[in-house]
């Protein structure tokens, strides 16, 4: 009998990083937990990245996921904002990687298409569909809802990714 795969989705941001954990067994999805990690905007960049790191380490060790999925960075109008987001994203990828988890990346449009059916949509649509797909899901921010959507996207895509990797190494 197959075991459920526990997936953590991470929506990286320097101010707020959303995280969401689900379990996937076949086509069945189950909500486990979600939350939002915040950094103190009064602190310097290095301290804020440490805050994100330490909080995500606590989440990963507490939730014990098997796999991780992180949203790709999109380019903002401000180069400085994009760079800071990229650094936060680096932390979001590093923490599960250091815990020995495979980490997959998904473009925002791919996440939206996987969850709401189209590649464009707002945060309210994503939160609504997360609740439709997992009625017991609870989230304290749009960032946490987005993180659950990233985990759902990974659950939908993981079979195809596993097959691609097998074919690439054959």
N, C-alpha and C positions, 0 to 999 in steps of 0.2 A: 504494500500500500504506500502511495506517495506521501511525502511529508510536505506541509505548508512551507513556503519560502517567505521569510520575513525580509521586507524591503524598506529601506529608509530613503525617502525622497528629500532633497535639500534644495531650497530656493535661496541662493546666496545673495547677500546684501551687506554692506558695511554697517548701516544703521540697524537693520532688522534682517535676520536670516530665519526663514521658516523651515521647519522640519516636520515630516509626517511619516509614520510607520504603519505599514499594512502587512497583512499576510495574504499570500496568493496560493491557491490550491486549484489547479485546473483553471476553469473560468470563474471560480468563486473568489471574491475579494472580501477581506474582513479588516475593519478599522482596528488599530491597536492603540495608537497615541499620536499626538501632535503638539506642537508648541512653537514659540517664537523666541529666538535668542536676540538680545539687544546689546549693542555696545554703547558706551558712554561717549556722546559727541564732544564732551569737554576734554577728553583725553587725546593724546597724540595717536597717530596712525598705528604705530607699533603696539601700543597698549590696547587699542581697540581690536586689532587682529588677534592678540593674545586672549582677549575676552571671548571672542568668537571661538577660538580654538578650544579653550578650556571648557566652555559650555557645550560645544559639540562633542568633545571627548566624553563628557559626563552622559550625554544623551546616547551616544553609540554604546558605551559600556553598560548603561542601564537598560537599553532596549534590546541589545544583542541581535541586530539584524544580520542576515546572511549576505545581502547585496546592497549596493548603494546606487542612487541615480541623482545626478546633479544637472541643473539647467545650465545650458550654455550662456555665455555672456553676449548680450547684444550691445551694439555701439550707441552710446548716448551722443547728444549734441556736444557735450563737454568732454574733451579728451581726458581731463583730470578725473571726472566722475567715472568714466569708463575704466581708467587705470585702477582706481580704488575698488571698483566692483570686481575687476579681475583679480585683485589681491585677495579680496574676501572669498572669491570663488576658489582661489588656490587653497585657502584654508579649508573650505568646504570639501574639496577633493582629497586633501592631504589627510584629514582626520580619519575617514573610513579606510583609506589606503594603508595608513599606518596600523590600523586595527586588522589588516589582512583581508579586507573585503574587496571584491571586484567592484570597480566604479565605472558606470556608464554615463555618457553625456547625451542630453537631448536638447534640441533647439526649441525655443518657446513655441514656435508654430507647430512643431511636431507634437508637443505636449497638448496644446489646444485641440489639434485635430483628433488626437487619441481620446480625449475626454469629452469635448463638446461637439465633435464631428466636423468642425471646420477649423482652418488654420488661423483664424482671427476671431477674437472675442475679448470681452472685458473680464475683470476679476470677479465681478458678481456672477457672470455666467459660469465661470469655472467653479466657484463656490457652490452654486446651485446644482451643477452636475455632479460634483463630488458627493453632495448629500443624496442625490438620486441613486448614484452607484453604490453608496455605502450609507444607508439611512442612519446608522448609529454614529457616524463620524462627527467629531466635535473639533472645532478649531477656534483659536482666540484671535486670529488675524487673517487677512487676505493672504499674507505670506505663508501661513501654515496651510491654508486651503490650497495654494499653489504647490506647496511641497507635497501634499497628498496627491495632487494631480500628476506630479512628476513621478511619484511612486506607482500610480496607476498606469501611466504611460509605460513605465519600465515593465510592469507585470504583463502588459499587452504585447510588448516588443521582445521580451526576453527569449522566447522560443525561437524566433527568427534569428536573433543575435547568436544564440548558442549554435544553431545550424550553420550560420555563416562562418563562425570560428572553426567548427569541425571541418568544413569544406576547405577552409584556407590552410589548415594544417595537414590535410590528407595528401 
